[in-house]
Amino acid sequence: MDVSRYNTHGKWFERDVSHQSAGIESRPDASEVTGVHNELIAEKSGKTVAIFGYREDGRAHAEHLRQVGVRVIFGIREDRDEWSDAIRDGEYVVSPEEAAAQADIIQVW
C-alpha cells in the first residue's frame, strides 16, 4: 500500500494513495475531512487563537471559532485599514507581536 502523509495544523495524517499510481486522482472524502476538522476544533476549544488579517475570511473564521468556545484576538498593524475596521466591528485588536504573545495558536489570513 502506498501511503501519503500530510500535516495539517501540526498533526500528521496518512491515507492510502495506491490507486493514484494508476493515474486516478484522489481527494479525501467528506467524512475524512469532517473528522479531521472536528478533531482540530475540539483541540482549540478553550484556547486563544490570534488571527493575522481581517478581511472577510478572517472575520468569518473568527465567528466560527467563537461558536465552538475559542477566544479570538486579531493581530493587525495600526497603519492598516483593517485595524480601524476591526475596532469598529467591536473586535479585540492588538499588534501582531502582542497577539502572538497572547495566543496558543496563530492563523494567518
Secondary structure as GFF3:
##gff-version 3
##sequence-region A 1 109
A	DSSP	beta_strand	3	8	.	.	.	ID=ss1
A	DSSP	beta_strand	11	16	.	.	.	ID=ss2
A	DSSP	three_ten_helix	18	22	.	.	.	ID=ss3
A	DSSP	alpha_helix	30	44	.	.	.	ID=ss4
A	DSSP	beta_strand	48	52	.	.	.	ID=ss5
A	DSSP	alpha_helix	56	67	.	.	.	ID=ss6
A	DSSP	beta_strand	71	75	.	.	.	ID=ss7
A	DSSP	alpha_helix	81	88	.	.	.	ID=ss8
A	DSSP	beta_strand	93	94	.	.	.	ID=ss9
A	DSSP	alpha_helix	96	102	.	.	.	ID=ss10
A	DSSP	beta_strand	105	108	.	.	.	ID=ss11
###
